[in-house]
Amino acid sequence: MKNKFLSKSRFSFAVDCPTKLFYTNKEDYPDISLEDTFLEALAKGGFQVGELARCYYAGGEMIEERDYKTSLSKTNELLKKKSVIIYEAAFQYKDLFVRTDILVKEENHISLIEVKSKSYNENEDSFFNKKGGISPSWEKYIYDVAFQKYVVSKAFPDFNVNAYLYLADKNSKSSVDGLNQKFFIKKTEESYKIIKKGDTTPDALGNKILILVNIDEVIDAVWNSSDNEDFLNFSFLDFIIFLSERYKADKRIITPLGKKCKSCEFILNEDETKNGKKSGFKECWEKVFKKYKDEKEDNLIYNIWNFRKPEVKFEEGVYFISQLDESTFEEKKKKTDEPGLSSKQRQKLQYEAVIGKQKKDYIDIDGLKNEMKTWKYPLHMIDFETSIIAIPFNKNRRPYELVAFQFSHHIIDKKGNIRHEGQYINVEPGKFPNFDFLRELKKQLEKDNGTIFRYAAHEKTVLSSIKRELDDISEDEFPGKDEYISWILEVTNGKRAMVDLCQLVKKYYYSPLMGGSNSLKAVLPAILNESNYIQNKYSKPIYGSKEIPSPNYEKMIWIEKDNNGVKDPYSLLPKLEYDLTDEETQLLFEGEEIAEGGAAMIAYNKMQFTEMSQTERDKLAYSLLKYCELDTFAMVLLWEYWNNKCL
């Protein structure tokens, strides 16, 4: 009979939702999460941080084998040594199984070290909340190590076990250049691994940028807790036993339906289920959808924008938006006198769209006109692409600093003429681009006093982050830094503060085609399908011509239709190539990831941390320029739609 061990990954799944334990590790229930994939390795940097941690604990023995028996045997043999460092040590207690990132054994003492790609400030961060419970932002990490420590302690009861998190130190700075170029990601047939480049001895790595934090006290609090809602009101230890027994018996644990279902890893579309695969999500919701045969997943109430505590409605047997009534969205008094829709009013528009009462766009012409009166021409539309790199590029840089590697910039003049004014991209491996990014952005935007537009908070966050970096360096390192700091303050909070189009959408515009999303990726198809003006204009090859100049497109036709209406313009572009599986590609390109920078970040990280030819690098960079230009052009289209309505 195949072993049915409750591993730490399965335990983590079950903490999130115990029902998932039934679906995990079964071929007919595909898991669409990014765990242990090339995509996750590129996106989060955790693999590289793990390898860096091993370099800090040099001279250890790696347990390469993945089968239970061999890995356990090798671990047990190594633990006979008086002192030893083991990477991926394997432990079993009854039907529980864990592998530890780094294990240090000295005589009868074991240090269990879990490496996490999360930053930590010892002067600010706390694992406990104000009420004495575990802080929600740390729960999954603490529970993970608490489970590991339990298994290791039970497997070797004569050993004294101490548990640690090894985290990126917010207060540290790299003392060497090129640190992140010492760890490359390579895809193999079965998995992904880190290739070390050059000298990776502790001396060559300079100051440690990871901090070791003892969490025994926190784990004791978890072990001694009782009636914890996170553990189905079991104690932690009883919860482990309960899960282990159910997993071994292959019995489904029934848990309440809730908002957590929205991010379920076991959701499949109809085409996938037709191919013989099963959707865990659909099985959990089977009774509900049988009762409400005309409803669909998109109309579950947790899809209402900014809707608080949908679980309360679920407990009342109310699952779908159509089951609600108008009283749900009543408010005694609008909290502020600000113009535009309140949250409740906007939710009501979505509700009315679902029940068929609101079939057309809602647009507050007067509200938009008042906003437009405050704008100065020419109008500047900007969009940034960024990444957060785990291991710093250069000395004096910190781990997990935000890296701004690309922007796009469109201009609209007073006569309504549109042009792609400029762009910036840096994909050179190992180069920290933020200051060059800032110089070029300021150069393009300081030619006039026109209003600058962003979509959502990202651009303001990026510039504020770069300002903090300038605060931290001398005038010699960045001549004229005070002038740049003043400029950042002016365009983030001063007289020329950027206008957030997303906030204007929330206040003055709603389309039934947007559902519960306000992302630009949802707004763009809505305005294209609603506006005959835009359809007529951009069904002609004027973009990338003298009429609308563009550096990356030539006579592009943006309006193409199928049975569902106007196609999403992003679907007209060649997909960024990553050497991904079909499933990974689907995860990356479906939903809102492209508009929110997910695709660009992955592409940039691939150019930083994998081997590729210059031809491949140039091709990927050119694709990035096209995507980012479309991001700011989408903002232009939104302005055109509103401006045409307000004439």
C-alpha positions as CSV (number, residue, x, y, z in Angstrom):
1,M,0.0,0.0,0.0
2,K,1.3,3.5,-0.9
3,N,2.4,5.6,2.1
4,K,-0.1,8.2,3.1
5,F,2.0,10.5,5.1
6,L,0.8,13.9,6.2
7,S,3.7,16.0,5.0
8,K,4.3,19.7,5.9
9,S,3.0,20.9,2.5
10,R,-0.2,18.9,3.0
11,F,-0.5,20.1,6.5
12,S,-0.2,23.7,5.2
13,F,-3.0,23.0,2.7
14,A,-5.2,21.7,5.5
15,V,-4.6,24.7,7.7
16,D,-5.9,26.9,4.8
17,C,-8.8,24.6,4.2
18,P,-9.1,21.0,5.6
19,T,-11.2,19.9,2.7
20,K,-8.3,20.4,0.3
21,L,-6.5,17.5,2.0
22,F,-8.8,15.1,0.3
23,Y,-7.9,16.5,-3.2
24,T,-4.2,16.9,-2.7
25,N,-1.7,14.5,-4.4
26,K,-4.4,12.9,-6.6
27,E,-3.8,12.9,-10.4
28,D,-7.6,13.3,-11.2
29,Y,-7.7,16.5,-9.0
30,P,-5.2,18.8,-10.6
31,D,-3.7,21.5,-8.4
32,I,-3.4,24.7,-10.3
33,S,-1.3,26.5,-7.7
34,L,2.2,27.7,-8.5
35,E,3.9,25.7,-5.7
36,D,7.2,24.3,-6.7
37,T,7.1,25.5,-10.3
38,F,9.5,27.5,-12.4
39,L,7.1,30.4,-12.3
40,E,7.1,30.6,-8.6
41,A,10.9,30.3,-8.5
42,L,11.2,33.3,-10.9
43,A,8.5,35.3,-9.2
44,K,9.4,35.0,-5.5
45,G,13.1,34.4,-5.3
46,G,12.6,31.8,-2.5
47,F,14.7,29.2,-4.3
48,Q,17.6,31.7,-4.4
49,V,17.2,32.7,-0.8
50,G,17.3,29.0,0.2
51,E,20.5,28.4,-1.7
52,L,22.1,31.6,-0.1
53,A,21.1,30.3,3.3
54,R,22.9,27.0,2.6
55,C,26.0,29.0,1.6
56,Y,25.9,30.7,5.0
57,Y,25.7,27.2,6.5
58,A,28.5,25.8,4.3
59,G,29.8,22.2,4.4
60,G,26.4,20.5,4.9
61,E,25.2,17.2,3.5
62,M,22.3,17.4,1.0
63,I,19.7,14.6,1.0
64,E,19.0,14.5,-2.8
65,E,16.7,11.5,-2.8
66,R,13.0,12.2,-2.8
67,D,11.7,8.8,-1.9
68,Y,10.7,8.4,1.8
69,K,12.7,5.3,2.6
70,T,16.1,6.4,1.3
71,S,15.9,10.0,2.5
72,L,15.0,8.8,6.0
73,S,17.8,6.2,6.0
74,K,20.4,8.7,4.9
75,T,19.2,11.3,7.5
76,N,19.3,8.8,10.3
77,E,22.8,7.7,9.3
78,L,24.1,11.3,9.3
79,L,22.5,12.1,12.7
80,K,24.9,9.5,14.2
81,K,27.7,12.0,13.7
82,K,28.6,14.1,16.7
83,S,28.1,17.3,14.6
84,V,26.6,17.7,11.2
85,I,24.7,20.1,8.9
86,I,22.0,18.5,6.8
87,Y,20.1,20.1,3.9
88,E,16.6,18.6,3.3
89,A,16.8,16.2,6.3
90,A,13.9,13.8,6.4
91,F,11.9,12.8,9.5
92,Q,9.0,10.5,10.1
93,Y,6.8,10.0,13.2
94,K,3.9,7.6,12.7
95,D,2.1,8.9,9.6
96,L,3.7,12.3,9.7
97,F,6.7,13.3,7.5
98,V,8.7,16.4,7.1
99,R,11.9,17.6,5.3
100,T,13.7,20.5,7.0
101,D,15.5,23.2,5.0
102,I,18.6,23.3,7.2
103,L,19.3,21.2,10.2
104,V,22.3,21.7,12.5
105,K,23.2,18.9,14.9
106,E,25.7,19.3,17.8
107,E,25.8,16.3,20.1
108,N,22.2,16.0,21.4
109,H,21.1,19.4,20.3
110,I,19.2,20.1,17.0
111,S,18.6,23.5,15.4
112,L,15.8,23.3,12.9
113,I,16.0,26.2,10.5
114,E,13.2,27.0,8.0
115,V,14.2,29.5,5.3
116,K,11.4,31.8,4.1
117,S,11.4,34.4,1.4
118,K,9.9,37.0,3.7
119,S,11.5,40.1,5.2
120,Y,11.8,40.8,8.9
121,N,12.7,43.9,11.0
122,E,13.6,42.8,14.5
123,N,12.8,46.3,15.8
124,E,9.3,46.5,14.3
125,D,7.9,43.0,13.4
126,S,6.2,40.9,16.0
127,F,4.9,37.3,15.7
128,F,2.1,38.1,18.2
129,N,-0.9,40.4,17.7
130,K,-2.2,42.9,20.3
131,K,-4.5,40.2,21.8
132,G,-1.6,37.7,22.3
133,G,-2.5,35.5,19.4
134,I,-0.4,34.8,16.4
135,S,-0.2,37.7,13.9
136,P,-2.2,36.8,10.8
137,S,0.8,37.8,8.5
138,W,3.0,35.2,10.2
139,E,0.5,32.4,10.9
140,K,1.3,30.2,7.9
141,Y,5.0,30.4,8.6
142,I,4.7,29.7,12.3
143,Y,2.3,26.8,11.8
144,D,4.6,25.3,9.2
145,V,7.6,25.3,11.6
146,A,5.5,24.2,14.6
147,F,4.5,21.1,12.6
148,Q,8.1,20.4,11.7
149,K,9.3,20.8,15.2
150,Y,6.6,18.4,16.5
151,V,7.6,15.7,14.0
152,V,11.3,16.1,14.6
153,S,10.9,16.1,18.4
154,K,8.7,13.0,18.4
155,A,11.0,11.2,16.0
156,F,14.1,11.9,18.2
157,P,12.7,12.5,21.7
158,D,16.2,12.4,23.2
159,F,17.3,15.4,21.3
160,N,16.8,19.0,22.4
161,V,15.1,20.7,19.4
162,N,15.1,24.5,18.8
163,A,13.3,26.1,15.9
164,Y,14.2,29.1,13.8
165,L,13.0,31.1,10.9
166,Y,15.8,32.3,8.6
167,L,14.4,35.6,7.0
168,A,15.6,38.5,4.8
169,D,16.9,41.1,7.2
170,K,15.3,44.5,6.5
171,N,18.1,46.2,8.4
172,S,21.0,44.6,6.5
173,K,22.8,45.8,3.5
174,S,24.9,43.8,1.1
175,S,28.6,44.5,1.3
176,V,29.5,43.1,-2.1
177,D,28.5,43.8,-5.7
178,G,26.8,41.3,-7.9
179,L,25.4,39.1,-5.1
180,N,22.2,38.2,-6.9
181,Q,24.1,37.1,-10.0
182,K,25.7,34.3,-8.0
183,F,22.4,32.3,-8.0
184,F,20.8,31.3,-11.3
185,I,17.6,29.3,-11.8
186,K,17.7,26.3,-14.2
187,K,14.7,24.3,-15.3
188,T,15.3,20.5,-15.4
189,E,13.1,17.7,-16.8
190,E,11.6,17.0,-13.3
191,S,12.1,20.1,-11.3
192,Y,14.1,23.4,-11.0
193,K,17.4,24.0,-9.3
194,I,19.7,26.8,-8.4
195,I,23.1,27.0,-10.1
196,K,25.8,28.8,-8.2
197,K,28.1,31.1,-10.1
198,G,31.6,32.1,-9.0
199,D,32.8,32.2,-5.4
200,T,29.9,31.5,-3.0
201,T,32.0,30.9,0.2
202,P,30.8,32.9,3.2
203,D,33.7,35.4,2.9
204,A,32.8,36.1,-0.8
205,L,29.2,36.7,0.2
206,G,30.0,39.5,2.5
207,N,27.6,40.7,5.3
208,K,24.8,38.3,6.0
209,I,21.5,39.6,4.6
210,L,19.4,37.0,6.4
211,I,18.6,37.0,10.0
212,L,18.1,33.9,12.2
213,V,15.1,34.3,14.5
214,N,14.3,31.8,17.3
215,I,10.5,31.1,17.5
216,D,10.4,28.4,20.2
217,E,8.3,30.7,22.4
218,V,5.8,31.3,19.6
219,I,5.6,27.6,18.8
220,D,4.9,26.8,22.5
221,A,2.0,29.2,22.3
222,V,0.6,27.4,19.3
223,W,1.1,24.0,20.8
224,N,-0.6,25.0,24.1
225,S,-3.6,26.7,22.4
226,S,-7.0,25.1,22.5
227,D,-10.2,25.6,20.6
228,N,-8.4,27.4,17.8
229,E,-10.7,28.3,14.9
230,D,-7.7,27.8,12.5
231,F,-7.6,24.1,13.6
232,L,-11.4,23.4,13.5
233,N,-11.5,24.2,17.2
234,F,-9.1,21.4,18.0
235,S,-5.8,22.0,19.8
236,F,-2.9,22.1,17.5
237,L,-1.7,18.6,18.4
238,D,-5.2,17.1,18.2
239,F,-5.6,18.8,14.8
240,I,-2.5,17.0,13.5
241,I,-3.8,13.7,14.7
242,F,-7.3,14.4,13.2
243,L,-5.8,15.3,9.8
244,S,-3.4,12.4,9.7
245,E,-6.2,9.9,10.4
246,R,-8.5,11.4,7.8
247,Y,-5.8,11.6,5.1
248,K,-4.7,8.0,5.7
249,A,-8.3,6.8,5.5
250,D,-8.9,9.0,2.4
251,K,-11.9,10.6,4.0
252,R,-13.1,14.1,3.0
253,I,-13.3,16.7,5.7
254,I,-16.4,18.8,5.2
255,T,-15.8,22.5,6.1
256,P,-18.0,25.5,5.7
257,L,-18.0,27.2,2.3
258,G,-16.6,30.7,2.3
259,K,-14.5,33.4,0.8
260,K,-11.5,31.1,0.9
261,C,-13.1,29.1,-1.9
262,K,-12.3,32.0,-4.3
263,S,-8.6,31.2,-4.3
264,C,-9.0,27.4,-4.3
265,E,-6.2,25.5,-6.1
266,F,-8.6,22.9,-7.3
267,I,-10.8,25.0,-9.6
268,L,-11.0,23.7,-13.2
269,N,-12.8,25.1,-16.2
270,E,-15.3,23.1,-18.2
271,D,-12.8,22.0,-20.9
272,E,-10.5,20.5,-18.2
273,T,-13.3,18.6,-16.5
274,K,-14.4,17.2,-19.9
275,N,-10.9,15.7,-20.2
276,G,-11.6,13.4,-17.3
277,K,-10.2,15.6,-14.6
278,K,-12.2,16.5,-11.5
279,S,-12.7,19.9,-9.9
280,G,-12.5,19.9,-6.1
281,F,-14.2,23.3,-6.0
282,K,-17.2,22.0,-8.0
283,E,-17.5,19.0,-5.7
284,C,-17.5,21.2,-2.6
285,W,-20.2,23.4,-4.2
286,E,-22.1,20.6,-5.9
287,K,-25.2,20.7,-3.7
288,V,-25.5,24.5,-3.9
289,F,-25.2,24.6,-7.7
290,K,-27.7,21.7,-8.0
291,K,-30.2,23.8,-6.0
292,Y,-29.6,26.9,-8.0
293,K,-29.2,25.5,-11.5
294,D,-29.3,28.9,-13.3
295,E,-26.5,30.4,-11.3
296,K,-22.8,30.5,-12.1
297,E,-19.5,30.8,-10.2
298,D,-19.0,34.5,-11.2
299,N,-22.2,35.4,-9.3
300,L,-21.2,34.1,-5.9
301,I,-21.5,36.9,-3.4
302,Y,-17.8,36.9,-2.6
303,N,-17.3,38.4,-6.1
304,I,-19.1,41.6,-5.1
305,W,-16.5,44.4,-5.0
306,N,-15.4,45.3,-1.5
307,F,-18.2,43.1,0.0
308,R,-17.5,42.5,3.7
309,K,-17.9,39.1,5.4
310,P,-19.6,37.1,2.8
311,E,-19.3,34.1,5.2
312,V,-22.1,35.6,7.2
313,K,-24.4,35.4,4.2
314,F,-23.3,31.8,3.4
315,E,-24.2,30.8,7.0
316,E,-27.7,32.2,6.3
317,G,-27.9,30.0,3.1
318,V,-27.4,33.0,0.8
319,Y,-24.7,32.3,-1.8
320,F,-25.5,34.2,-4.9
321,I,-25.8,37.9,-5.7
322,S,-29.3,37.4,-7.1
323,Q,-30.4,36.1,-3.6
324,L,-29.7,39.5,-2.1
325,D,-32.1,42.4,-2.1
326,E,-31.7,46.1,-2.4
327,S,-31.7,46.6,1.4
328,T,-28.3,44.9,1.5
329,F,-26.8,48.0,-0.2
330,E,-28.7,50.7,1.8
331,E,-26.7,53.2,3.8
332,K,-28.2,55.5,6.4
333,K,-26.0,58.4,5.3
334,K,-23.1,58.7,3.0
335,K,-20.0,58.9,5.2
336,T,-18.5,61.9,3.4
337,D,-19.6,64.7,1.1
338,E,-17.1,63.6,-1.6
339,P,-18.6,63.4,-5.1
340,G,-19.1,60.1,-6.8
341,L,-20.3,56.7,-5.8
342,S,-20.0,55.3,-2.3
343,S,-19.0,51.7,-1.9
344,K,-22.6,50.7,-1.2
345,Q,-23.8,52.5,-4.3
346,R,-21.2,50.8,-6.5
347,Q,-22.0,47.4,-5.1
348,K,-25.6,48.1,-5.8
349,L,-24.8,48.7,-9.5
350,Q,-23.1,45.3,-9.7
351,Y,-26.1,43.7,-8.0
352,E,-28.5,45.4,-10.5
353,A,-26.3,44.2,-13.4
354,V,-26.5,40.6,-12.2
355,I,-30.3,40.7,-11.8
356,G,-30.7,42.4,-15.2
357,K,-31.8,45.8,-13.9
358,Q,-28.6,47.6,-14.9
359,K,-27.8,46.6,-18.5
360,K,-25.8,49.7,-19.7
361,D,-22.8,51.6,-18.5
362,Y,-23.2,53.9,-15.5
363,I,-21.3,57.1,-16.1
364,D,-21.5,60.2,-14.0
365,I,-21.0,62.9,-16.7
366,D,-21.2,65.9,-14.3
367,G,-18.7,64.3,-11.9
368,L,-16.2,63.6,-14.6
369,K,-16.6,67.1,-16.1
370,N,-15.8,68.6,-12.8
371,E,-12.7,66.4,-12.5
372,M,-11.6,67.3,-16.1
373,K,-11.8,71.0,-15.4
374,T,-8.9,70.6,-13.0
375,W,-6.6,68.9,-15.5
376,K,-3.8,70.7,-17.4
377,Y,-2.8,69.8,-20.9
378,P,-0.8,68.0,-22.1
379,L,-2.0,64.9,-20.2
380,H,0.6,62.3,-19.3
381,M,-0.3,58.6,-18.9
382,I,2.4,56.6,-17.2
383,D,2.8,53.0,-16.2
384,F,5.7,51.3,-14.3
385,E,6.9,47.7,-14.4
386,T,8.7,46.5,-11.3
387,S,10.0,43.5,-9.5
388,I,11.0,42.8,-5.9
389,I,14.4,41.1,-6.0
390,A,15.2,38.9,-3.0
391,I,19.0,39.2,-3.2
392,P,20.4,42.7,-3.7
393,F,22.1,43.7,-7.0
394,N,24.9,45.9,-5.5
395,K,26.6,46.6,-2.2
396,N,24.7,48.9,0.1
397,R,21.4,47.6,-1.3
398,R,18.9,45.8,0.9
399,P,17.1,42.5,0.3
400,Y,13.6,42.7,-1.3
401,E,14.0,46.2,-2.5
402,L,11.6,47.2,-5.2
403,V,13.3,47.4,-8.6
404,A,11.8,49.7,-11.3
405,F,13.0,48.4,-14.6
406,Q,10.5,49.8,-17.1
407,F,8.0,52.5,-17.8
408,S,5.8,53.6,-20.7
409,H,4.6,57.2,-21.3
410,H,1.7,58.5,-23.6
411,I,0.8,62.1,-24.1
412,I,-2.5,63.7,-25.1
413,D,-2.3,67.4,-26.1
414,K,-5.1,70.0,-25.9
415,K,-6.3,69.2,-29.4
416,G,-6.7,65.5,-28.5
417,N,-3.6,64.4,-30.4
418,I,-2.1,61.2,-29.0
419,R,1.4,60.0,-29.2
420,H,3.6,57.5,-27.3
421,E,6.1,60.0,-25.9
422,G,8.7,57.8,-24.4
423,Q,9.7,54.7,-22.6
424,Y,12.5,53.2,-20.5
425,I,13.7,49.6,-20.0
426,N,16.7,48.1,-18.5
427,V,17.2,44.3,-18.7
428,E,21.0,44.2,-18.2
429,P,21.7,41.3,-15.8
430,G,22.9,42.5,-12.4
431,K,22.3,46.2,-12.9
432,F,20.3,48.1,-10.4
433,P,18.1,50.3,-12.6
434,N,16.2,52.5,-10.2
435,F,18.2,55.7,-10.5
436,D,18.5,55.6,-14.2
437,F,14.7,54.9,-14.3
438,L,14.1,58.1,-12.2
439,R,16.4,60.3,-14.3
440,E,14.7,59.3,-17.5
441,L,11.2,59.6,-16.1
442,K,11.9,63.1,-14.7
443,K,13.4,64.2,-18.0
444,Q,10.3,63.2,-19.9
445,L,7.8,64.7,-17.5
446,E,9.4,68.0,-16.5
447,K,9.1,69.5,-20.0
448,D,5.7,71.0,-19.0
449,N,3.2,71.2,-16.1
450,G,0.6,68.9,-17.6
451,T,-1.4,66.5,-15.4
452,I,0.1,63.1,-14.8
453,F,-2.1,60.0,-14.6
454,R,-1.5,56.6,-13.0
455,Y,-3.9,53.7,-12.6
456,A,-4.0,52.5,-8.9
457,A,-1.4,53.2,-6.3
458,H,1.6,51.4,-7.8
459,E,3.4,54.3,-9.4
460,K,3.1,56.4,-6.3
461,T,4.5,53.5,-4.2
462,V,7.4,53.0,-6.6
463,L,8.4,56.7,-6.5
464,S,8.1,56.8,-2.8
465,S,10.3,53.8,-2.5
466,I,13.0,55.4,-4.8
467,K,12.8,58.5,-2.6
468,R,13.7,56.5,0.5
469,E,16.7,55.0,-1.4
470,L,17.8,58.6,-2.2
471,D,17.4,59.6,1.4
472,D,19.8,56.8,2.3
473,I,22.7,57.8,0.1
474,S,25.0,60.8,-0.2
475,E,25.1,63.7,-2.7
476,D,28.4,62.2,-4.1
477,E,26.6,58.9,-4.9
478,F,23.8,60.7,-6.7
479,P,24.6,64.3,-7.6
480,G,21.5,66.6,-7.4
481,K,19.6,64.1,-5.3
482,D,17.8,66.9,-3.4
483,E,16.3,68.1,-6.7
484,Y,15.1,64.6,-7.5
485,I,13.6,64.2,-4.0
486,S,11.7,67.5,-4.4
487,W,10.4,66.4,-7.8
488,I,9.2,63.1,-6.4
489,L,7.4,64.9,-3.6
490,E,5.8,67.2,-6.1
491,V,4.4,64.4,-8.3
492,T,3.3,62.2,-5.5
493,N,1.8,64.6,-2.9
494,G,2.5,68.1,-4.2
495,K,1.0,70.6,-6.7
496,R,1.5,68.2,-9.5
497,A,0.3,65.0,-7.7
498,M,-0.6,62.2,-10.0
499,V,-4.3,61.6,-10.7
500,D,-5.4,58.0,-10.0
501,L,-7.7,56.9,-12.8
502,C,-8.7,53.8,-10.8
503,Q,-10.2,56.1,-8.1
504,L,-12.1,58.0,-10.8
505,V,-13.5,54.7,-12.2
506,K,-14.7,53.7,-8.7
507,K,-16.4,57.1,-8.3
508,Y,-17.8,57.8,-11.7
509,Y,-17.9,54.7,-13.9
510,Y,-19.3,51.1,-13.9
511,S,-20.0,48.6,-16.6
512,P,-21.8,45.3,-16.1
513,L,-18.9,43.8,-18.1
514,M,-16.5,44.6,-15.3
515,G,-18.2,42.3,-12.7
516,G,-16.6,43.0,-9.3
517,S,-13.3,44.2,-10.7
518,N,-12.0,47.7,-11.1
519,S,-8.6,46.7,-12.6
520,L,-7.7,48.2,-16.0
521,K,-7.7,44.7,-17.4
522,A,-11.4,44.6,-16.7
523,V,-12.2,48.2,-17.6
524,L,-10.5,48.0,-21.1
525,P,-12.8,45.3,-22.6
526,A,-15.8,47.1,-21.1
527,I,-15.1,50.5,-22.8
528,L,-14.1,48.9,-26.1
529,N,-17.4,47.0,-26.3
530,E,-19.5,50.0,-25.2
531,S,-17.9,52.7,-27.3
532,N,-18.8,52.9,-31.0
533,Y,-16.5,55.9,-31.2
534,I,-13.5,53.9,-30.2
535,Q,-14.5,50.9,-32.2
536,N,-14.7,53.0,-35.4
537,K,-11.5,54.9,-34.7
538,Y,-9.2,51.9,-33.9
539,S,-10.6,49.4,-36.4
540,K,-8.4,51.4,-38.8
541,P,-4.5,51.0,-38.8
542,I,-3.9,54.5,-37.4
543,Y,-1.9,53.4,-34.3
544,G,1.8,53.3,-35.2
545,S,1.3,55.8,-38.0
546,K,1.9,59.5,-38.4
547,E,-1.6,60.0,-36.8
548,I,-0.6,58.2,-33.6
549,P,3.2,57.7,-33.5
550,S,4.5,54.6,-31.7
551,P,8.1,53.2,-31.3
552,N,6.8,49.6,-31.0
553,Y,3.8,49.2,-33.2
554,E,3.3,49.8,-36.9
555,K,-0.2,50.4,-38.3
556,M,-1.8,48.3,-35.5
557,I,-5.5,47.5,-35.7
558,W,-6.8,47.2,-32.1
559,I,-10.4,46.3,-32.8
560,E,-11.0,42.7,-33.7
561,K,-14.3,40.9,-32.9
562,D,-15.5,37.4,-32.2
563,N,-18.8,36.0,-31.0
564,N,-18.2,37.5,-27.6
565,G,-17.7,41.1,-28.9
566,V,-14.4,43.0,-29.1
567,K,-11.4,40.9,-28.3
568,D,-9.2,41.8,-25.4
569,P,-6.3,43.8,-27.0
570,Y,-3.8,41.9,-24.9
571,S,-4.8,38.7,-26.7
572,L,-3.7,40.3,-29.9
573,L,-0.1,40.4,-28.8
574,P,2.4,37.5,-28.9
575,K,2.7,35.9,-25.5
576,L,5.8,36.5,-23.6
577,E,7.9,33.3,-23.8
578,Y,9.1,31.7,-20.6
579,D,9.6,28.0,-21.3
580,L,6.5,27.2,-19.3
581,T,4.1,24.4,-19.2
582,D,0.6,25.0,-20.6
583,E,-0.8,25.1,-17.1
584,E,1.7,27.8,-16.0
585,T,1.1,29.8,-19.1
586,Q,-2.6,29.7,-18.4
587,L,-2.1,30.9,-14.8
588,L,0.1,33.8,-15.9
589,F,-2.0,35.1,-18.8
590,E,-5.5,34.6,-17.6
591,G,-7.2,37.0,-15.1
592,E,-5.6,40.3,-14.1
593,E,-1.9,39.4,-13.9
594,I,-0.8,41.2,-17.1
595,A,-2.4,44.5,-16.2
596,E,-0.9,44.3,-12.7
597,G,2.6,43.5,-13.9
598,G,2.8,39.8,-13.2
599,A,3.9,38.8,-16.7
600,A,6.4,41.6,-17.0
601,M,7.9,40.8,-13.6
602,I,8.4,37.1,-14.6
603,A,10.0,38.1,-17.9
604,Y,12.4,40.5,-16.2
605,N,13.3,38.0,-13.6
606,K,14.0,35.4,-16.2
607,M,16.4,37.7,-18.0
608,Q,18.1,38.3,-14.7
609,F,18.4,34.8,-13.3
610,T,18.4,32.3,-16.2
611,E,20.9,31.7,-19.0
612,M,19.7,33.0,-22.4
613,S,21.2,34.3,-25.6
614,Q,21.3,38.0,-26.5
615,T,18.8,37.2,-29.3
616,E,16.4,35.7,-26.8
617,R,17.0,38.7,-24.4
618,D,16.3,41.2,-27.1
619,K,13.2,39.5,-28.2
620,L,11.8,39.3,-24.7
621,A,12.7,42.9,-24.0
622,Y,10.9,44.0,-27.2
623,S,7.8,42.1,-26.1
624,L,7.9,43.8,-22.8
625,L,8.0,47.2,-24.5
626,K,4.8,46.3,-26.4
627,Y,3.0,45.1,-23.3
628,C,3.9,48.2,-21.3
629,E,2.9,50.5,-24.1
630,L,-0.5,48.9,-24.3
631,D,-0.9,49.5,-20.5
632,T,-0.6,53.3,-21.0
633,F,-2.6,53.2,-24.2
634,A,-5.4,51.5,-22.3
635,M,-5.4,54.6,-20.0
636,V,-5.6,56.8,-23.1
637,L,-8.6,54.8,-24.4
638,L,-10.3,55.3,-21.0
639,W,-9.7,59.0,-21.3
640,E,-11.0,59.0,-24.9
641,Y,-14.2,57.1,-23.9
642,W,-14.9,59.6,-21.0
643,N,-14.0,62.7,-23.0
644,N,-16.2,61.6,-25.9
645,K,-19.1,61.1,-23.5
646,C,-18.6,64.4,-21.8
647,L,-18.5,66.5,-25.0
